[in-house]
Amino acid sequence: MATIFSRIVKGEIPSYKIAEDDRFFAFLDINPLSKGHTLVIPKVEEDYIFNLTDNTFADLMLFAKKVAQAIEKAMPCKRIGIAVIGLEVPHAHIHLIPINNESDMNFKNPKLKLSSEEMTDIAAEIRKFLD
């Protein structure tokens, strides 16, 4: 059965897309820790990020770097934090989170409640900074 992320890539479930190429997909987290919190995934279904081939892993990180640089330009923050937890969805993914201090990376923090319009605007703002 396809993961929720694979269904997002196929367009079966709507998302706030940031970037896509033939192998990777980036979209806003619908339960963000901060505005601009983005998930970056390989299109191939693999549960555990360290089971990806070396090339896919390296290319995923390079794709995530481009997305992170765009987020940093679009969202006011000191850094873009990166996290790989991999327990909540059985599909390898990277969290890119705009942060101003270490506590902003705590996944136990309350999630933001953003409207669809806010999410659409945030995604559009980030996309403006992609090459």
PALUMVEX-218059 format. One line per 5 residues: number of its first residue (from 1); their letters; for each residue z, y, x of N, C-alpha, C, CB. Coordinates in steps of 0.2 Angstrom, whole numbers, plus 5000, padded with zeros to 4 digits. Each point is the difference from the previous one (the first is absolute). Glycine has a CB too. Layout:
N
NUM) A) Z:Y:X:Z:Y:X:Z:Y:X:Z:Y:X; ...;
//
This chain:
131
1) MATIF) 5000:4994:5004:5000:5006:4996:5000:5006:5004:5006:4994:4991; 4990:5011:5008:4999:5006:5003:5007:5004:5000:4988:5001:4998; 5014:5002:5008:5006:5005:5000:4998:5006:4996:5004:4995:5011; 5002:5009:4988:4999:5006:4996:4996:5005:5005:5011:4998:4994; 4989:5001:5012:4996:5005:5005:4993:4998:5000:5010:5001:5007;
6) SRIVK) 4988:4992:4992:4993:4998:5000:4997:5003:4993:5003:4990:5007; 5001:5010:4988:4998:5002:4994:4999:5008:5000:5006:4990:4994; 4998:5013:5010:4999:5007:5000:4993:5002:5004:5013:5002:5000; 4986:4994:5006:4994:5001:5003:4994:4998:4996:5006:4997:5010; 4994:4998:4986:4995:4999:4995:4999:5005:4994:5001:4988:5004;
11) GEIPS) 5004:5016:4996:4999:5005:4994:5003:4997:4994:4990:5005:5005; 5013:4989:4995:5003:4998:4994:5006:5003:4997:4995:4989:5003; 5009:5014:5002:5006:5004:4999:4998:5007:5003:5008:4989:5000; 4994:5016:4997:4998:5007:5002:5005:5002:5006:4996:5003:4989; 5001:5001:5015:5004:5002:5006:4998:5007:5002:5002:4989:5004;
16) YKIAE) 5002:5014:5000:4999:5007:5003:4997:4999:5007:5009:5006:4992; 4985:4993:5008:4997:4998:5006:5000:5006:5005:4993:4991:4994; 5008:5007:5013:5000:5005:5005:4994:4998:5004:5012:5002:5000; 4987:4992:5002:4994:4999:5005:4998:4992:4999:5004:5009:5008; 4990:4990:4994:4998:4993:4999:4994:4999:5005:5004:4999:4988;
21) DDRFF) 4995:4995:5015:4994:4998:5003:4999:4993:4998:5002:5008:5010; 4994:4988:4994:4998:4994:4998:5006:4995:5001:4988:5002:5003; 5017:4999:5001:5005:4996:5002:5007:5002:4997:4993:4996:5010; 5008:5010:4989:5007:5003:4999:5000:5005:4994:5003:4999:5012; 5003:5002:4985:5001:5004:4995:5007:5004:5000:4992:4992:4993;
26) AFLDI) 5008:5014:5006:5006:5004:5000:5001:5004:4993:4999:5001:5012; 5007:4998:4985:5001:5003:4994:5007:5003:4999:4991:4992:4995; 5011:5012:5001:5007:5003:4999:5004:4994:4997:4996:5012:4999; 5010:4988:5004:5005:4996:4997:5002:5003:4993:5004:4996:5012; 4997:5000:4983:5001:5002:4993:5008:5001:5000:4990:4995:4995;
31) NPLSK) 5014:5003:5009:5007:5001:5001:5002:5003:5006:5002:4990:4992; 4996:5016:5010:5000:5003:5006:5007:5002:5002:4988:5004:4999; 5014:4996:5008:5006:5003:5002:4999:5007:5002:5002:4989:5005; 4991:5013:4996:4999:5008:5001:4993:5001:4997:5008:5001:5010; 4990:5005:4989:4993:5001:4998:4995:4999:5006:5004:5009:4992;
36) GHTLV) 4991:4987:5006:4996:4998:5005:5001:4993:5003:4999:5011:5003; 5006:4985:4994:5002:4993:5003:4994:4996:4998:5012:5002:4998; 4985:4995:5007:4993:4997:4999:5001:4992:5003:4994:5011:5001; 5003:4985:4995:4999:4993:5002:4993:4999:5003:5008:4996:4992; 4992:5000:5014:4994:4998:5003:4999:4993:5001:5000:5011:5007;
41) IPKVE) 4995:4986:4990:4999:4993:5000:4994:4997:5003:5007:5000:4990; 4993:4994:5012:4993:4997:5002:4998:4997:4993:5003:4997:5012; 4990:5003:4987:4997:4997:4994:5001:4993:5000:4992:5009:4999; 5008:4988:5006:5001:4992:5001:5008:4999:4997:4991:4999:5010; 5009:4996:4986:5007:4998:4998:5004:4996:5005:4996:5000:4988;
46) EDYIF) 5009:5003:5015:5004:4997:5005:5007:5002:4998:4991:4999:5009; 5014:4997:4990:5006:5001:4998:5004:5004:5006:5000:4990:4993; 5000:5008:5013:5004:5002:5006:4995:5004:5005:5008:4990:4998; 4994:5016:5003:4996:5004:5005:4999:4997:5007:5004:5010:4994; 5001:4986:5008:4999:4997:5007:4996:4994:5000:5011:5005:5003;
51) NLTDN) 4987:4993:4991:4995:4994:4999:4993:5003:5000:5008:4993:4994; 4991:5013:5006:4993:5003:5001:4997:4998:5006:5003:5010:4992; 4990:4990:5009:4997:4999:5006:5002:5006:5005:4991:4993:4995; 5008:5006:5011:5002:5006:5005:4995:5006:4998:5004:4992:5009; 4990:5006:4990:4995:5006:4999:5002:5003:4993:4991:4994:5006;
56) TFADL) 5010:5002:4989:5002:5003:4993:5006:5005:5001:4995:4990:4994; 5010:5007:5009:5007:5004:5001:4998:5006:5004:5007:4989:5000; 4990:5011:5005:4998:5006:5004:4996:5005:4996:5001:4993:5011; 4994:5005:4986:4996:5004:4996:5004:5003:4994:4990:4993:5003; 5014:5003:4994:5005:5003:4994:5004:5005:5003:5000:4989:4995;
61) MLFAK) 5003:5011:5011:5004:5005:5003:4996:5006:5001:5007:4992:5005; 4987:5007:4998:4995:5006:5001:4998:5004:4993:4996:4994:5011; 5003:5002:4984:4999:5003:4993:5006:5003:4998:4992:4991:4997; 5014:5006:5004:5006:5004:4998:5001:5006:5003:5005:4989:4998; 4993:5011:5009:5001:5006:5004:4996:5006:4997:5002:4993:5010;
66) KVAQA) 4992:5006:4988:4996:5005:4997:5003:5003:4994:4990:4994:5005; 5012:5001:4991:5003:5002:4993:5007:5004:5002:4995:4990:4994; 5009:5008:5010:5006:5003:5002:4999:5007:5002:5005:4989:5003; 4990:5012:5001:4998:5007:5003:4998:5004:4994:4996:4995:5011; 5000:5003:4984:4999:5004:4994:5006:5001:4996:4988:4995:5000;
71) IEKAM) 5016:5001:4999:5006:5001:4996:5004:5005:5004:5000:4988:4996; 5001:5012:5010:5004:5005:5004:4997:5007:4999:5003:4991:5008; 4991:5010:4992:4997:5006:4999:5001:5003:4992:4991:4997:5010; 5009:4998:4986:5000:5002:4993:5007:5001:4997:4990:4993:4999; 5015:5003:5004:5007:5000:4997:5004:5003:5005:4998:4990:4993;
76) PCKRI) 5006:5015:5005:5005:5003:5005:5005:4995:5002:4999:5011:4995; 5002:4988:5011:5004:4995:5003:5000:5000:5008:4998:4992:4990; 5008:5005:5013:5000:5000:5007:4996:4995:5003:5011:5005:4999; 4989:4989:4998:4996:4994:5002:4998:4996:4994:5007:5000:5011; 4989:4995:4991:4998:4995:4995:5004:4993:5003:4988:5006:4997;
81) GIAVI) 5017:4992:4999:5003:4994:5001:4996:4994:4998:5011:5005:4999; 4989:4989:5005:4997:4994:4999:5005:4995:4999:4989:5004:5006; 5009:4992:4989:5005:4994:4998:4995:4994:4998:5010:5008:4997; 4992:4986:5005:4997:4994:4998:5006:4996:4998:4990:5000:5007; 5011:4998:4986:5005:4996:4998:4997:4994:4997:5007:5010:4997;
86) GLEVP) 4989:4990:4999:4996:4994:4998:5003:4995:4995:4995:5002:5011; 5010:5000:4986:5004:4995:4995:4998:5001:4993:5009:5000:5008; 4990:5006:4990:4999:5002:4993:4993:4998:4997:5008:5009:5002; 4987:4991:5002:4993:4998:4998:4997:4995:5005:4998:5011:4994; 5000:4983:5004:4998:4995:5005:4993:5002:5003:5007:4991:4994;
91) HAHIH) 4992:5015:5008:4994:5002:5003:5002:5005:5006:4993:4999:4989; 5004:5000:5017:5002:5004:5005:4999:5008:4999:4997:4990:5008; 5008:5014:4993:4999:5007:4999:5004:5004:5005:4997:4998:4988; 5001:5008:5013:5004:5005:5004:5002:5006:4995:4994:4996:5011; 5012:5006:4990:5002:5006:4996:4999:5006:5005:5009:4993:4993;
96) LIPIN) 4988:5012:5005:5000:5007:5004:5004:5005:4996:4988:4997:5005; 5017:5005:4998:5005:5004:4996:5001:5007:5003:5005:4990:4996; 4993:5016:5001:5002:5006:5003:5007:5001:5000:4990:5005:4996; 5013:4997:5010:5007:5000:5001:5002:5006:5004:5001:4988:5000; 5005:5015:4999:5003:5005:5003:5006:4998:5004:4996:5008:4992;
101) NESDM) 5007:4986:5006:5006:4997:5004:5000:4993:4999:5007:5010:4999; 4997:4986:5005:5000:4993:5000:5002:4997:4993:5002:5000:5012; 5002:5003:4984:5003:4998:4994:4994:5000:4995:5011:5004:5003; 4984:5000:4998:4994:5000:4995:4996:4993:5000:4999:5012:5002; 5003:4984:5003:4997:4993:5000:5004:4995:4997:4994:5003:5010;
106) NFKNP) 5011:4998:4987:5005:4995:4997:4997:4998:4993:5010:5005:5006; 4988:4989:4993:4997:4998:4994:5005:4999:4994:4991:4994:5007; 5015:5007:4995:5005:5000:4994:5001:5007:4997:5006:4991:5006; 4991:5014:4997:5000:5007:4997:4996:5000:4994:5000:5005:5011; 5002:4999:4984:4997:5001:4994:4992:5001:5001:5011:5004:4994;
111) KLKLS) 4985:4993:5002:4993:5001:5000:4998:5007:4996:4998:4987:5001; 4997:5016:5001:4998:5006:4997:4997:4998:4993:4998:5006:5011; 5002:4998:4984:4997:4999:4994:4995:5006:4999:5010:4994:4994; 4983:5004:5008:4995:5005:5000:4995:4998:4994:5001:5002:5013; 4996:5004:4984:4996:4999:4995:4993:4997:5002:5006:5009:4994;
116) SEEMT) 4990:4989:5002:4993:4998:5002:4996:5006:5003:5000:4991:4991; 5001:5015:5006:4997:5006:5003:5002:5001:5007:4999:5005:4988; 5008:4995:5013:5002:5001:5007:4997:4995:5005:5011:5005:4995; 4989:4989:5003:4998:4994:5004:4992:5002:5002:5008:4991:4995; 4988:5010:5000:4993:5002:5001:4999:5006:5004:4998:4996:4989;
121) DIAAE) 5006:5009:5011:5000:5006:5004:5002:4998:5007:5003:5007:4990; 5002:4989:5011:5002:4998:5007:4995:4996:5003:5012:5000:4996; 4985:4995:5001:4994:4996:5002:4995:5004:5002:5003:4991:4993; 4995:5014:5003:4994:5005:5002:5002:5004:5006:4996:5000:4988; 5010:5002:5012:5002:5004:5006:4999:4996:5007:5008:5007:4992;
126) IRKFL) 4995:4987:5008:4999:4996:5006:4993:4999:5001:5011:4995:4998; 4985:5003:4997:4993:4998:5002:4996:5006:5003:5000:4992:4990; 5002:5014:5009:4997:5006:5003:5000:5000:5007:5003:5007:4990; 5002:4990:5013:5001:5000:5007:4998:4993:5004:5010:5007:4998; 4986:4989:4998:4997:4994:5003:4994:5002:5003:5006:4992:4992;
131) D) 4992:5005:5014:4994:5002:5003:4994:4997:4996:5005:5000:5011;
//
